[in-house]
Amino acid sequence: MRIENLQNENRKYAKSIGNFHVLEYVQDASVSPMNAMNEYFMSKMNVRRRQVVIDIDKDHSAVIQAGDMQWMGGNVQATSGVKGIGDFLGKALKGAVTKETAVKPEYVGEGCLILEPTYKYIILADIGKWGSAGMTIEDGMFLACDANVKSKVVAKKNLSSAVLGSEGLFNLSLQGNGIATLESNVPEDELIEVILENDELKNPAIHLENKRKTHSHVNNKQSLPKRNNF
């Protein structure tokens, strides 16, 4: 199978790592006269339609978030990725506590996968560079990863802020060697990387919001909306 025009003047790979690619639309031309102006200014602000493209071969298979596949080409088959009843129960537990789908299909064969389009930003991460601890991500960020990347559930250390901040108690952790694709509300170049060396990182806004919620509860006032900057 050969795809002639996956990339063209309006649709190009914005970033590639290994067999994972981010296909970005310079402008969204599939619009009506009613929303053409909005789409034009969205493209100027880098709010663009993006899709993940994954090349599949005998050395590379991929695990996809359930429901995120748009189409696939070539001799590609989808498997459940479940290796027995114990594996299924473990995946079901992970899905229950992280709000991710319990079973993520694994795609094998020869061809390519095209995921559903999104207007969020797509981050390609080499999990092997994160060391043995791996990468821990927030709920809803996972899109796809190489089948060699393993996932497990980790508990948040600060349980009080998670409960009072209306967040989950667990996160998904990705470990091993391979590429993972994440869906982010902010572009990658606006993220700040902090390397902790026998130290800790705190977010005062969470504690301030918790105090506001407690104060508003006592005085029967409406609390201020929570800001999610990360």
Stockholm file with secondary structure:
# STOCKHOLM 1.0

chainA/1-230         MRIENLQNENRKYAKSIGNFHVLEYVQDASVSPMNAMNEYFMSKMNVRRRQVVIDIDKDHSAVIQAGDMQWMGGNVQATSGVKGIGDFLGKALKGAVTKETAVKPEYVGEGCLILEPTYKYIILADIGKWGSAGMTIEDGMFLACDANVKSKVVAKKNLSSAVLGSEGLFNLSLQGNGIATLESNVPEDELIEVILENDELKNPAIHLENKRKTHSHVNNKQSLPKRNNF
#=GR chainA/1-230 SS CCCSCSSBTTEEEEEEETTEEEEEESSCCCCCTTTHHHHHHHHHTTCCCEEEEEEEBTTBCEEECTTCEEEEEEEEEEECCCCSHHHHHHHHHHHHHHSSCSCCCEEEEEEEEEECCBSSEEEEEEGGGGTTTCEEECTTCEEEEETTEEEEEEECSCHHHHHHTTCCSEEEEEEESSEEEEEESSCGGGCCCCCCSSCCCCCHHHHHHHHHHHHHHHHTCCCCCCCCCC
#=GC SS_cons         CCCSCSSBTTEEEEEEETTEEEEEESSCCCCCTTTHHHHHHHHHTTCCCEEEEEEEBTTBCEEECTTCEEEEEEEEEEECCCCSHHHHHHHHHHHHHHSSCSCCCEEEEEEEEEECCBSSEEEEEEGGGGTTTCEEECTTCEEEEETTEEEEEEECSCHHHHHHTTCCSEEEEEEESSEEEEEESSCGGGCCCCCCSSCCCCCHHHHHHHHHHHHHHHHTCCCCCCCCCC
//
